[in-house]
Amino acid sequence: MGTYLVKRFLLMILTLIGISIIIFVLLRLMPGNIADIMFDSAGFVDPAEKAKIEKELGLDLPIPVQYFHWIRGLLVWDLGYSYVSEMPAIDEIGPRIPITAKLAALALFFSVLFGLPLGVICAVKQDTALDYILRVISLSGLSLPSFWLALLILMFSVTYFGDIPIYLDPPENLWDELVLYSIPAAAVGFRSSALIMRLTRSSMLEVM
């Protein structure tokens, strides 16, 4: 068991490294970079100033060297500076990490809460009207674009509840926090619950 976990962990690390290399290289091969965006937003292009900024950002270096510098900065939590707020990027991201973690945990809870029992019901009621209805719902959850699904959930909440809570200040208690995160967590978790439901149904049918 320990050997299996170690192998899976090493495979996960290699997968993350491979994905990071592919995304990094593709972003560098695409036309334009941050220097182009900055000068386009300013409405002028001074080749000398642009070349200076590219040198400061390391964009004139070979792509493997750029990737090495990026990984080295990532390991020491140096993600550069935001050109919008002129603050270190880690200071911009840091306060949002706990909120994202809570949202992800609640979305996972919703997906398991609905996906597992509905998958069991589909397997027990195989080829019945209820099974077909739940399978259509799960298929829609896997097929609908996430941004459109989120808009539908927001519209439903506003229509039937009058308004939706907006994150302005940290919630004062656990209930307010659950209410605040419930709608976005439902939008995120619905897609996962559809996948869990179909996997549970298939596994149940194999066992039965």
C-alpha positions as CSV (number, residue, x, y, z in Angstrom):
1,M,0.0,0.0,0.0
2,G,2.8,2.4,0.9
3,T,4.6,1.7,-2.4
4,Y,1.5,2.3,-4.3
5,L,0.9,5.7,-2.6
6,V,4.5,6.7,-3.3
7,K,4.2,5.8,-6.9
8,R,0.9,7.7,-7.2
9,F,2.5,10.7,-5.5
10,L,5.5,10.7,-7.8
11,L,3.2,10.3,-10.8
12,M,1.2,13.3,-9.6
13,I,4.4,15.4,-9.3
14,L,5.6,14.4,-12.8
15,T,2.1,15.2,-14.2
16,L,2.1,18.7,-12.6
17,I,5.6,19.4,-13.9
18,G,4.6,18.2,-17.4
19,I,1.5,20.3,-17.4
20,S,3.3,23.4,-16.1
21,I,6.0,23.0,-18.9
22,I,3.3,22.7,-21.6
23,I,1.3,25.7,-20.4
24,F,4.4,27.8,-19.9
25,V,5.8,27.1,-23.4
26,L,2.4,27.6,-25.1
27,L,2.0,31.0,-23.3
28,R,5.5,32.1,-24.5
29,L,4.8,30.9,-28.1
30,M,1.6,32.8,-28.4
31,P,1.8,36.2,-30.1
32,G,2.2,39.1,-27.6
33,N,3.4,39.3,-24.0
34,I,2.9,41.4,-20.9
35,A,5.1,44.2,-22.4
36,D,2.8,44.3,-25.5
37,I,-0.3,44.5,-23.3
38,M,1.2,47.3,-21.2
39,F,2.1,49.4,-24.2
40,D,-1.1,48.7,-26.1
41,S,-3.1,49.9,-23.0
42,A,-1.0,53.0,-22.9
43,G,-1.7,53.8,-26.5
44,F,1.9,54.1,-27.7
45,V,4.9,51.9,-28.5
46,D,8.5,53.0,-27.9
47,P,10.7,50.1,-29.1
48,A,13.6,51.1,-26.8
49,E,11.3,51.3,-23.7
50,K,9.6,48.1,-24.7
51,A,12.9,46.3,-25.1
52,K,14.0,47.6,-21.6
53,I,10.8,46.2,-20.0
54,E,11.2,42.9,-21.7
55,K,14.8,42.7,-20.4
56,E,13.7,43.6,-16.8
57,L,11.0,40.9,-17.0
58,G,13.4,38.3,-18.5
59,L,11.4,37.9,-21.6
60,D,14.5,38.3,-23.8
61,L,15.9,35.0,-22.3
62,P,15.5,31.6,-23.8
63,I,12.2,29.8,-22.8
64,P,14.0,27.1,-20.7
65,V,15.8,29.8,-18.7
66,Q,12.5,31.7,-18.2
67,Y,10.9,28.5,-17.0
68,F,13.7,27.8,-14.5
69,H,13.5,31.4,-13.1
70,W,9.7,31.0,-12.8
71,I,10.0,27.7,-10.9
72,R,12.7,29.1,-8.7
73,G,10.5,32.0,-7.8
74,L,7.5,29.7,-7.2
75,L,9.5,27.6,-4.7
76,V,10.3,30.7,-2.6
77,W,6.8,32.2,-3.0
78,D,8.1,35.0,-5.3
79,L,5.4,35.4,-7.9
80,G,6.4,38.8,-9.1
81,Y,4.4,42.1,-8.9
82,S,1.0,43.0,-10.0
83,Y,1.0,45.8,-12.6
84,V,-2.5,46.8,-11.5
85,S,-2.1,47.2,-7.8
86,E,1.8,47.5,-7.9
87,M,1.9,45.0,-5.0
88,P,3.6,41.6,-4.8
89,A,1.4,39.0,-6.4
90,I,1.6,36.8,-3.4
91,D,0.1,39.6,-1.3
92,E,-2.8,39.7,-3.8
93,I,-3.3,35.9,-3.8
94,G,-2.7,35.1,-0.2
95,P,-5.9,36.6,1.3
96,R,-8.0,34.8,-1.3
97,I,-6.6,31.3,-0.6
98,P,-8.7,30.6,2.6
99,I,-11.9,31.8,0.8
100,T,-11.1,29.5,-2.2
101,A,-10.3,26.6,0.1
102,K,-13.7,27.0,1.9
103,L,-15.5,27.3,-1.4
104,A,-13.8,24.1,-2.7
105,A,-14.5,22.2,0.4
106,L,-18.2,23.1,0.4
107,A,-18.5,22.3,-3.3
108,L,-17.0,18.9,-2.7
109,F,-19.4,18.3,0.2
110,F,-22.4,19.2,-2.1
111,S,-21.1,17.0,-4.9
112,V,-20.7,13.9,-2.6
113,L,-24.0,14.7,-0.7
114,F,-26.0,14.6,-3.9
115,G,-23.9,12.5,-6.2
116,L,-23.6,9.3,-4.1
117,P,-27.2,8.8,-3.1
118,L,-28.6,9.7,-6.5
119,G,-26.2,7.3,-8.1
120,V,-27.3,4.5,-5.8
121,I,-31.0,5.4,-6.6
122,C,-30.3,5.2,-10.4
123,A,-28.7,1.8,-10.0
124,V,-31.5,0.4,-7.8
125,K,-34.2,1.9,-10.1
126,Q,-32.3,0.9,-13.3
127,D,-34.2,1.6,-16.6
128,T,-37.1,3.2,-14.8
129,A,-38.5,6.7,-15.4
130,L,-36.6,8.0,-12.4
131,D,-33.4,6.5,-13.6
132,Y,-33.8,8.2,-17.0
133,I,-34.7,11.6,-15.5
134,L,-31.6,11.5,-13.2
135,R,-29.4,10.4,-16.0
136,V,-30.6,13.3,-18.2
137,I,-29.9,15.7,-15.3
138,S,-26.4,14.3,-14.8
139,L,-25.7,14.5,-18.5
140,S,-26.8,18.2,-18.5
141,G,-24.5,18.8,-15.5
142,L,-21.5,17.4,-17.5
143,S,-22.5,19.2,-20.7
144,L,-23.5,22.7,-19.7
145,P,-20.7,25.3,-19.7
146,S,-19.8,26.2,-16.1
147,F,-20.3,30.0,-16.6
148,W,-23.8,29.5,-18.1
149,L,-24.7,27.1,-15.3
150,A,-23.6,29.7,-12.7
151,L,-25.7,32.4,-14.4
152,L,-28.7,30.1,-14.2
153,I,-28.2,29.4,-10.5
154,L,-27.8,33.1,-9.8
155,M,-31.0,33.9,-11.8
156,F,-32.9,31.2,-9.9
157,S,-31.7,32.5,-6.5
158,V,-32.6,36.1,-7.3
159,T,-36.0,35.0,-8.7
160,Y,-37.1,32.9,-5.7
161,F,-35.1,34.4,-2.8
162,G,-35.1,38.1,-3.9
163,D,-31.4,38.6,-3.7
164,I,-28.1,36.8,-3.2
165,P,-25.4,37.5,-0.5
166,I,-22.3,39.3,-1.8
167,Y,-18.9,38.9,-0.2
168,L,-18.0,42.4,1.2
169,D,-16.8,41.7,4.7
170,P,-15.8,38.4,6.4
171,P,-19.0,36.6,7.7
172,E,-19.7,37.1,11.4
173,N,-20.8,33.5,12.1
174,L,-20.8,30.0,10.6
175,W,-24.4,30.3,9.3
176,D,-23.7,33.5,7.4
177,E,-20.6,31.9,6.0
178,L,-22.6,28.9,4.8
179,V,-25.3,31.1,3.2
180,L,-22.6,33.2,1.5
181,Y,-20.7,30.2,0.0
182,S,-23.7,28.0,-0.7
183,I,-24.7,29.5,-4.1
184,P,-21.2,29.5,-5.7
185,A,-20.5,26.1,-4.2
186,A,-23.6,24.7,-5.8
187,A,-22.5,26.1,-9.1
188,V,-19.1,24.5,-8.7
189,G,-20.3,21.2,-7.1
190,F,-23.1,20.4,-9.6
191,R,-20.7,19.3,-12.3
192,S,-18.8,17.1,-9.9
193,S,-21.9,15.6,-8.4
194,A,-23.1,14.7,-11.9
195,L,-19.8,12.8,-12.5
196,I,-19.9,11.1,-9.1
197,M,-23.5,10.1,-9.7
198,R,-22.7,8.4,-13.0
199,L,-19.6,6.7,-11.6
200,T,-21.6,5.5,-8.5
201,R,-24.4,4.1,-10.8
202,S,-21.9,2.2,-12.9
203,S,-20.1,0.7,-9.9
204,M,-23.4,-0.3,-8.2
205,L,-24.6,-2.0,-11.4
206,E,-21.4,-4.0,-11.6
207,V,-21.7,-5.1,-8.0
208,M,-25.4,-6.0,-8.4
